[in-house]
Amino acid sequence: VALVKGLVEGLSYRAKVSAKNACGWGAFSPVSEPLTLGAAAFKPIASAAPLLEAVDSTSLRVHFSPPPVRPGAPAHESVTVHVKAGDGAWQAVDATSSTLISSNGSGTAHWADSRVALVKGLVEGLSYRAKVSAKNACGWGAFSPVSEPLTLGAAAFKPIASAAPLLEAVDSTSLRVHFSPPPVRPGAPAHESVTVYVGVGGAWQTVDAAASTLKPLGRAFRAGVESALVKGLSEGVTYRAKVSV
C-alpha cells in the first residue's frame, strides 16, 4: 500500500504501478478505477463485467459479483442490472417480475447479496449485453464494464472470448504463448480444444500442437493447455498472438 498526501478535494485521481527487477522496469499495470476525493469517494466502485447465461430462446441469466466495499465506506444496499438488445437503449431488470423496464429509476432493484438476475420476455436471435451498478448510503456507484454479448439461440452456448494472451521469448527464434481459457458459460458444454494463432502484421497462422511450428491449419491444443511453444520464427520480427476456444 502507498499513502499519498497533499491532494485536492473534488478532483478525480487514478493510479498505476510498475515493478522493477535486475533487467529493468516492467510495463505499467492497467489504470485503477477513478477515485474523487470527497463524498463521492465512498460510493461503490465498479464491479467486474457480468457473465450472461442462456436459459432458453427468450430468457437469460445475468451472473455478477458485487464489487468490494471501499475501506471506510458503508455497506452495499442494492444492485441494479441493466440489459440492452443490439444498439438499443439500456433497460433495467425488475427484480420482482424478471422483465425489462425503463431505466428511469422505477421498478425493484436486486438485494446487495444477489449474484444472479433472471431476465424473461426477450427475443430469440437478438444479441444482448448487460452491466451492473451497486448502491450504498452515499449513492449509486459506477457501472461495471459491459458483458460479452449473448445471442439467444444455438450460438448462445458457444465459448466466449478469452483474455489477451501473453508472449514469452524463449530464444532468438522461439516464443511461448501463455493464455487462460475463458470461463464456461453456465449451462454450456465444456471446452474441447484451443486454437492458437500467431501473426506478423495482418497475416495469421495457427500453431501446430504436435510440431510447435506455424502452419496454415495446424493441430489444435486440448482444452486444458495454457501455453503453446512456437519454434522456427525469425529474429528481429515482432509477433502477436490470439486464441480461440
Wavefront OBJ file of the C-alpha trace (Angstrom):
o trace
v 0.000 0.000 0.000
v 1.165 3.558 -0.705
v -0.193 6.610 1.130
v -0.500 9.790 -0.950
v -0.999 13.125 0.847
v -1.450 16.731 -0.218
v -4.163 16.073 -2.800
v -7.152 18.264 -3.673
v -10.743 17.535 -2.631
v -13.135 17.226 -5.563
v -10.515 16.079 -8.075
v -10.594 12.587 -9.558
v -7.442 10.504 -9.181
v -6.224 7.295 -10.829
v -3.145 5.167 -10.213
v -0.912 2.662 -11.967
v 2.089 0.646 -10.805
v 5.212 -0.843 -12.325
v 7.717 -3.368 -10.959
v 11.497 -3.438 -11.421
v 13.987 -6.281 -11.468
v 17.645 -6.628 -12.466
v 16.669 -6.328 -16.135
v 14.866 -3.023 -15.695
v 11.372 -1.633 -15.282
v 8.390 -3.666 -16.458
v 5.232 -2.454 -18.122
v 2.704 -0.438 -16.134
v -0.401 -2.122 -14.750
v -3.829 -1.218 -16.098
v -5.008 2.091 -14.649
v -7.139 1.887 -11.494
v -10.758 2.868 -11.218
v -11.008 6.630 -10.573
v -11.458 7.992 -7.051
v -12.881 11.502 -6.481
v -11.913 12.827 -3.075
v -14.917 13.901 -1.035
v -18.349 12.303 -0.531
v -18.139 10.508 -3.882
v -15.070 8.629 -2.641
v -17.341 6.407 -0.557
v -19.731 5.364 -3.315
v -19.324 1.766 -4.549
v -16.643 1.111 -7.143
v -17.468 -0.646 -10.395
v -17.707 -4.430 -10.321
v -16.264 -6.788 -12.921
v -18.171 -7.311 -16.146
v -21.110 -9.721 -15.699
v -21.461 -13.064 -17.494
v -24.589 -13.998 -19.452
v -26.203 -17.451 -19.471
v -28.859 -18.529 -21.949
v -31.821 -20.172 -20.200
v -33.984 -20.720 -23.297
v -34.749 -18.907 -26.548
v -36.367 -15.930 -24.782
v -34.686 -15.833 -21.340
v -31.211 -15.363 -19.905
v -29.475 -15.013 -16.563
v -27.014 -12.264 -15.672
v -24.308 -13.556 -13.311
v -22.364 -10.888 -11.405
v -20.236 -10.292 -8.333
v -20.785 -7.068 -6.364
v -17.597 -5.001 -6.021
v -15.626 -4.992 -2.775
v -16.639 -2.332 -0.259
v -14.194 0.595 -0.216
v -12.310 0.828 3.117
v -14.327 3.114 5.377
v -17.363 3.157 3.065
v -20.856 1.960 4.061
v -22.035 -1.497 3.021
v -23.787 -2.031 -0.283
v -27.570 -1.826 -0.127
v -28.725 -2.937 -3.570
v -27.646 -3.749 -7.114
v -29.250 -2.639 -10.351
v -28.877 -4.739 -13.504
v -29.219 -3.161 -16.949
v -29.645 -5.078 -20.224
v -29.873 -3.931 -23.819
v -30.510 -5.622 -27.152
v -28.161 -4.756 -30.018
v -27.794 -0.997 -30.359
v -30.999 -0.329 -28.434
v -31.440 1.597 -25.206
v -30.417 0.236 -21.803
v -33.292 -1.078 -19.668
v -33.339 -2.093 -16.020
v -34.173 -5.614 -14.870
v -37.073 -5.563 -12.403
v -36.189 -7.939 -9.567
v -39.842 -8.772 -8.914
v -41.065 -9.589 -12.437
v -37.692 -10.521 -14.037
v -38.600 -8.368 -17.035
v -37.026 -5.295 -18.592
v -38.418 -1.905 -17.629
v -37.464 1.736 -18.169
v -34.131 2.856 -16.711
v -35.718 5.918 -15.086
v -35.469 4.502 -11.567
v -38.819 2.673 -11.413
v -39.007 -0.998 -10.588
v -37.301 -3.111 -7.944
v -33.517 -3.321 -7.597
v -31.800 -6.554 -6.532
v -30.571 -7.163 -2.996
v -26.905 -6.377 -2.328
v -26.102 -10.065 -1.784
v -27.651 -11.093 -5.124
v -25.385 -12.861 -7.591
v -27.748 -13.565 -10.480
v -30.679 -11.884 -12.231
v -33.174 -13.734 -14.423
v -34.436 -11.798 -17.457
v -37.554 -13.037 -19.304
v -39.547 -11.912 -22.315
v -36.588 -11.439 -24.665
v -36.388 -12.104 -28.406
v -34.667 -15.113 -29.974
v -31.917 -14.166 -32.398
v -31.149 -10.796 -30.780
v -27.783 -10.104 -29.128
v -27.894 -8.926 -25.512
v -25.366 -7.264 -23.200
v -25.535 -6.374 -19.519
v -23.916 -4.099 -16.936
v -24.443 -3.710 -13.192
v -24.113 -0.994 -10.560
v -24.142 -1.148 -6.743
v -25.668 1.370 -4.308
v -24.812 2.282 -0.725
v -25.836 5.100 1.625
v -23.669 7.546 -0.368
v -25.395 6.802 -3.684
v -25.018 4.734 -6.827
v -21.555 3.665 -7.888
v -20.124 3.461 -11.386
v -21.382 0.829 -13.811
v -19.340 -2.285 -14.448
v -17.771 -2.881 -17.849
v -20.317 -4.237 -20.306
v -20.567 -8.025 -20.600
v -19.665 -10.050 -23.649
v -22.686 -10.237 -25.972
v -25.022 -13.234 -25.899
v -27.257 -14.051 -28.869
v -30.237 -16.126 -27.791
v -30.470 -19.356 -29.752
v -27.907 -22.067 -30.601
v -24.999 -19.581 -30.675
v -25.608 -18.751 -27.016
v -23.708 -21.845 -25.914
v -20.504 -21.245 -27.903
v -17.420 -20.236 -25.845
v -16.867 -16.567 -25.110
v -13.594 -14.839 -25.984
v -10.666 -15.347 -23.620
v -8.373 -12.598 -22.338
v -5.443 -11.466 -24.492
v -2.520 -13.927 -24.346
v 0.964 -13.060 -23.055
v 4.120 -13.747 -25.090
v 7.408 -15.012 -23.592
v 10.692 -15.039 -25.534
v 12.419 -18.454 -25.284
v 15.359 -17.716 -27.576
v 16.051 -15.741 -30.770
v 13.739 -17.944 -32.868
v 11.199 -19.297 -30.363
v 8.489 -17.982 -28.049
v 5.738 -19.244 -25.765
v 2.152 -18.074 -25.872
v 0.570 -18.065 -22.405
v -3.219 -17.942 -22.253
v -6.146 -18.619 -19.952
v -9.227 -20.304 -21.432
v -12.412 -18.289 -20.856
v -14.914 -19.439 -18.241
v -17.511 -21.900 -19.479
v -20.878 -20.201 -19.890
v -23.329 -21.512 -17.276
v -25.323 -24.287 -18.923
v -22.909 -24.626 -21.874
v -20.837 -27.751 -22.665
v -17.184 -27.941 -21.566
v -14.444 -26.588 -23.809
v -12.886 -29.188 -26.116
v -9.874 -27.512 -27.747
v -7.947 -24.259 -28.163
v -6.512 -22.857 -31.384
v -3.528 -20.521 -31.076
v -2.813 -18.008 -33.840
v 0.471 -16.132 -34.279
v 0.877 -13.358 -36.796
v 3.134 -10.749 -38.297
v 1.329 -7.661 -39.498
v -2.064 -8.775 -40.746
v -1.084 -12.364 -41.682
v -2.097 -15.058 -39.164
v -1.101 -18.738 -38.972
v -2.021 -21.421 -36.453
v 0.404 -23.094 -34.069
v 0.521 -26.832 -34.679
v 0.259 -28.553 -31.282
v 2.381 -31.515 -32.379
v 5.195 -29.699 -34.223
v 5.185 -26.368 -32.319
v 5.550 -24.577 -35.652
v 3.306 -22.252 -37.630
v 1.066 -23.801 -40.268
v -1.898 -22.535 -42.288
v -4.077 -25.077 -40.480
v -2.286 -26.679 -37.546
v -3.474 -29.189 -34.975
v -5.390 -27.591 -32.086
v -4.428 -27.880 -28.407
v -6.526 -29.786 -25.888
v -8.730 -27.630 -23.689
v -6.621 -27.919 -20.506
v -3.463 -26.473 -22.077
v -2.485 -22.933 -21.049
v 0.705 -22.327 -23.068
v 1.993 -23.041 -26.565
v 5.621 -23.222 -27.709
v 6.289 -21.750 -31.154
v 9.590 -22.549 -32.931
v 11.145 -21.630 -36.256
v 10.495 -17.892 -36.018
v 12.677 -15.050 -37.312
v 14.925 -12.971 -35.098
v 14.091 -9.268 -35.045
v 10.479 -9.726 -36.158
v 7.582 -8.582 -33.955
v 4.957 -11.247 -33.323
v 1.444 -11.113 -31.911
v -0.913 -13.883 -30.789
v -4.600 -14.582 -30.259
v -6.533 -17.679 -29.180
v -9.930 -19.191 -29.861
v -11.728 -21.936 -27.936
l 1 2 3 4 5 6 7 8 9 10 11 12 13 14 15 16 17 18 19 20 21 22 23 24 25 26 27 28 29 30 31 32 33 34 35 36 37 38 39 40 41 42 43 44 45 46 47 48 49 50 51 52 53 54 55 56 57 58 59 60 61 62 63 64 65 66 67 68 69 70 71 72 73 74 75 76 77 78 79 80 81 82 83 84 85 86 87 88 89 90 91 92 93 94 95 96 97 98 99 100 101 102 103 104 105 106 107 108 109 110 111 112 113 114 115 116 117 118 119 120 121 122 123 124 125 126 127 128 129 130 131 132 133 134 135 136 137 138 139 140 141 142 143 144 145 146 147 148 149 150 151 152 153 154 155 156 157 158 159 160 161 162 163 164 165 166 167 168 169 170 171 172 173 174 175 176 177 178 179 180 181 182 183 184 185 186 187 188 189 190 191 192 193 194 195 196 197 198 199 200 201 202 203 204 205 206 207 208 209 210 211 212 213 214 215 216 217 218 219 220 221 222 223 224 225 226 227 228 229 230 231 232 233 234 235 236 237 238 239 240 241 242 243 244 245
